[in-house]
């Protein structure tokens, strides 16, 4: 928790942030779990199911994702109040890709005894995660919640989060294909570099023939946009840790990386992208 004047501020986000457990623990960031529904039962994202278990299930069936349980969100808010919080800043995944933001906003309005600010970051995965880490640093240095939210919105305007996947089938099945040109990609082996646009939905940034060329196009887009700037980098992957680590090293060689880390995508996100995903998120560090 962070002390800001007379307030005790708690920082909350969703498991879709894809931050590492040590990062969450270091900053005392609390999370609410999305849900994964399978024929074997329903599981809380990251708490009751891992990425590896999810990929095994994908070999047999296509699970569904659900919002966090409303009672999980309200219970977390109450628990934080009981721990002494007078205010909560909840940074949520994109409202354009999930109903989590709207649900949390309604619960926040109904929560008595503390002020809860729920922010739609219009992104997800480590795009959300990098913003959460920035918020933690802002609050740690005594910045007000209002100024922290303004800082988050400003950083999001210049943040780029992209990924390349082996097949678009999972995005189609999950109804998350958005503005991505799926049919052309499957017929001609054209792989889109997918990004989360300013409205918080998936769109195509560039296209290339084959996965390797798409990955190269993705890297070049970052090198073009962020040359000469201090940046923070997060590389996300779907059961491809070695490739992800190598990708981060390329970013370190080509750009001025102030901080960087590699993280697996959460099971709730892995459902929609499948194994083999590689993604990169870059955010200004100045």
C-alpha positions in Angstrom: 0.0 0.0 0.0 1.1 3.6 -0.7 0.8 6.5 1.7 -0.2 9.7 -0.2 -0.9 12.5 2.3 -3.7 11.3 4.5 -4.7 8.4 2.2 -3.6 4.8 2.1 -3.7 3.9 -1.6 -3.9 0.3 -2.8 -3.1 -0.7 -6.4 -5.2 -3.3 -8.1 -5.2 -4.8 -11.6 -6.3 -7.9 -13.5 -4.4 -11.1 -14.1 -4.4 -10.1 -17.7 -1.5 -7.7 -16.8 1.0 -10.6 -17.3 3.3 -9.2 -14.7 5.6 -11.7 -12.9 4.8 -12.8 -9.4 7.9 -11.2 -8.0 6.9 -7.8 -9.6 3.4 -8.0 -8.1 4.8 -8.9 -4.7 7.5 -6.2 -4.7 5.0 -3.4 -5.3 2.2 -5.1 -3.3 0.0 -5.0 -6.4 -3.2 -7.0 -5.9 -5.0 -8.8 -8.7 -8.4 -10.1 -9.6 -8.5 -13.3 -11.7 -10.3 -13.7 -14.9 -11.8 -17.2 -15.3 -11.2 -20.1 -17.7 -14.1 -22.4 -18.3 -13.4 -26.0 -19.6 -15.2 -29.3 -19.6 -13.2 -30.2 -16.6 -14.5 -27.2 -14.6 -14.0 -23.5 -14.1 -10.6 -22.1 -13.0 -9.4 -18.7 -11.7 -6.7 -17.4 -14.1 -3.2 -17.9 -12.9 -4.4 -19.1 -9.4 -6.0 -22.4 -10.4 -4.6 -23.0 -13.9 -1.2 -22.4 -15.5 -0.3 -21.6 -19.1 1.1 -25.1 -19.5 -2.1 -26.7 -18.3 -4.1 -24.5 -20.6 -2.2 -25.6 -23.6 -2.7 -29.2 -22.8 -6.5 -28.5 -22.6 -6.3 -26.7 -25.9 -5.3 -30.0 -27.6 -8.7 -31.5 -26.7 -11.1 -28.5 -26.6 -11.5 -24.8 -26.9 -12.1 -23.3 -23.4 -14.0 -20.1 -22.8 -13.0 -17.1 -20.8 -15.2 -15.3 -18.3 -15.0 -12.1 -16.3 -13.7 -12.2 -12.7 -16.4 -13.3 -10.3 -18.1 -10.1 -9.0 -17.8 -11.5 -5.5 -14.0 -11.8 -6.0 -13.7 -8.1 -6.9 -16.0 -6.9 -4.1 -14.2 -9.2 -1.6 -10.8 -7.8 -2.6 -12.0 -4.2 -2.2 -13.4 -5.0 1.2 -10.3 -6.8 2.3 -8.1 -3.8 1.3 -10.5 -1.5 3.2 -10.1 -3.7 6.3 -6.3 -3.6 5.8 -6.5 0.2 6.1 -6.8 1.4 2.5 -8.8 4.6 2.1 -8.5 4.6 -1.6 -8.0 2.1 -4.4 -6.6 2.6 -7.9 -7.7 -0.2 -10.2 -6.1 -0.3 -13.6 -8.1 -2.6 -15.8 -7.6 -4.4 -19.1 -9.2 -2.8 -22.2 -13.0 -2.4 -22.0 -13.0 -3.1 -25.8 -11.8 -6.6 -25.2 -13.4 -7.6 -21.9 -16.3 -6.5 -19.7 -14.0 -6.5 -16.7 -13.7 -2.8 -16.6 -17.4 -2.1 -16.6 -18.0 -4.7 -14.0 -15.3 -3.3 -11.7 -16.6 0.2 -12.2 -20.1 -0.8 -11.1 -18.8 -2.6 -8.0 -16.5 0.4 -7.2 -19.6 2.7 -7.1 -21.3 0.3 -4.7 -18.3 -0.1 -2.4 -18.8 1.8 0.9 -16.0 3.3 3.1 -13.4 4.0 0.5 -12.9 5.7 -2.9 -12.2 3.4 -5.9 -10.9 4.8 -9.2 -11.2 2.2 -12.0 -9.3 3.1 -15.1 -9.7 1.6 -18.6 -6.1 1.3 -19.9 -7.3 0.3 -23.3 -4.7 -2.4 -23.5 -3.8 -5.7 -21.9 -1.0 -8.2 -21.3 2.2 -6.3 -20.4 0.8 -3.2 -22.1 -1.3 -3.1 -19.0 1.5 -4.5 -16.9 4.0 -1.7 -17.8 1.3 0.9 -16.9 0.7 -0.8 -13.6 4.4 -0.7 -12.8 4.6 3.0 -13.7 1.6 3.7 -11.4 3.4 1.8 -8.6 6.5 4.0 -9.0 4.4 7.2 -9.2 2.5 6.4 -6.0 5.8 5.2 -4.3 7.2 8.7 -5.0 4.2 10.4 -3.5 2.3 11.4 -6.7 -1.4 11.9 -6.2 -3.8 9.3 -7.6 -5.2 12.0 -10.0 -1.7 12.8 -11.3 -0.9 9.1 -11.5 -3.9 8.5 -13.7 -3.0 11.4 -15.9 0.5 10.0 -16.3 -0.9 6.6 -17.2 -3.1 8.1 -19.9 -0.2 10.0 -21.4 2.1 7.0 -21.5 -0.7 4.9 -23.1 -0.9 7.4 -25.9 2.6 6.6 -27.0 2.8 3.0 -25.9 2.9 0.2 -28.6 2.0 -3.4 -27.9 2.2 -5.9 -30.7 2.3 -9.7 -31.1 2.6 -12.3 -33.8 0.9 -15.7 -33.6 1.2 -19.0 -35.4 -2.5 -19.2 -36.4 -5.4 -16.8 -36.2 -7.8 -19.7 -35.4 -7.8 -19.1 -31.7 -8.6 -15.4 -32.1 -11.5 -16.3 -34.4 -12.9 -19.0 -32.1 -12.8 -16.6 -29.1 -14.5 -13.8 -31.0 -11.4 -11.5 -30.4 -10.3 -11.2 -34.1 -11.6 -7.5 -34.1 -10.2 -5.6 -37.1 -7.5 -8.2 -37.9 -7.8 -9.5 -41.5 -8.1 -13.2 -40.7 -9.3 -14.8 -43.9 -6.5 -13.3 -46.1 -4.0 -14.4 -43.5 -5.1 -18.1 -43.5 -5.4 -18.4 -47.3 -2.1 -16.8 -48.3 0.0 -17.5 -45.2 0.1 -13.7 -44.6 0.8 -13.2 -41.0 -0.4 -9.9 -39.5 1.5 -8.1 -36.8 -1.4 -7.5 -34.4 -1.5 -4.5 -32.1 -3.9 -3.0 -29.6 -5.1 0.3 -31.1 -6.1 3.5 -29.4 -9.7 2.2 -28.9 -8.4 -0.8 -27.1 -9.2 -3.5 -29.7 -7.0 -5.6 -32.0 -6.0 -4.3 -35.4 -3.3 -5.1 -38.0 -0.2 -2.9 -37.8 1.7 -4.5 -40.7 1.6 -7.8 -42.6 4.3 -10.2 -43.9 4.5 -13.6 -45.5 5.2 -16.2 -42.8 5.9 -16.0 -39.1 9.6 -15.2 -39.3 9.0 -12.3 -41.7 6.2 -11.0 -39.5 8.4 -11.1 -36.5 11.1 -9.1 -38.4 8.5 -6.5 -39.5 7.4 -6.2 -35.9 10.9 -5.5 -34.7 11.6 -3.0 -37.4 8.4 -1.1 -36.5 9.7 -0.6 -33.0 13.2 0.3 -34.1 11.7 3.0 -36.4 9.4 4.5 -33.8 11.5 4.5 -30.7 15.0 5.2 -31.9 16.8 7.7 -29.7 14.3 7.4 -26.8 14.7 5.8 -23.3 12.3 2.9 -23.2 10.9 0.1 -21.1 10.4 -3.2 -22.9 8.3 -6.3 -22.0 8.5 -9.4 -24.2 5.6 -11.8 -23.8 5.4 -15.4 -25.1 3.3 -18.5 -25.4 5.5 -21.4 -24.3 8.5 -19.9 -26.2 10.8 -18.6 -23.4 14.1 -19.0 -25.3 12.8 -17.1 -28.4 11.4 -14.4 -26.1 14.7 -14.0 -24.3 16.5 -13.7 -27.6 14.0 -11.1 -28.8 14.6 -9.0 -25.7 18.4 -9.1 -26.3 17.8 -7.8 -29.9 15.8 -4.8 -28.4 18.7 -4.1 -26.0 21.1 -4.1 -28.8 19.1 -1.8 -31.1 17.4 0.6 -28.6 18.1 2.4 -25.4 16.4 0.0 -23.0 16.2 1.3 -19.5 14.4 -1.8 -18.2 13.1 -5.0 -19.7 11.7 -8.4 -18.8 10.2 -11.5 -20.3 6.8 -13.0 -19.2 4.5 -15.7 -20.3 1.0 -14.7 -21.2 -1.7 -15.6 -18.7 -3.9 -18.6 -19.4 -6.9 -16.4 -20.0 -5.0 -14.6 -22.8 -3.3 -17.7 -24.1 -6.7 -19.2 -25.0 -7.1 -16.5 -27.7 -3.6 -16.7 -29.1 -2.4 -20.3 -28.8 1.2 -21.6 -28.3 4.1 -20.0 -30.0 3.1 -16.3 -29.6 5.8 -13.7 -29.4 4.9 -10.2 -28.5 6.6 -6.9 -27.6 5.4 -3.9 -25.6 7.4 -0.6 -25.5 6.7 2.4 -23.3 8.6 5.6 -22.9 10.9 5.7 -19.8 11.2 9.5 -19.7 
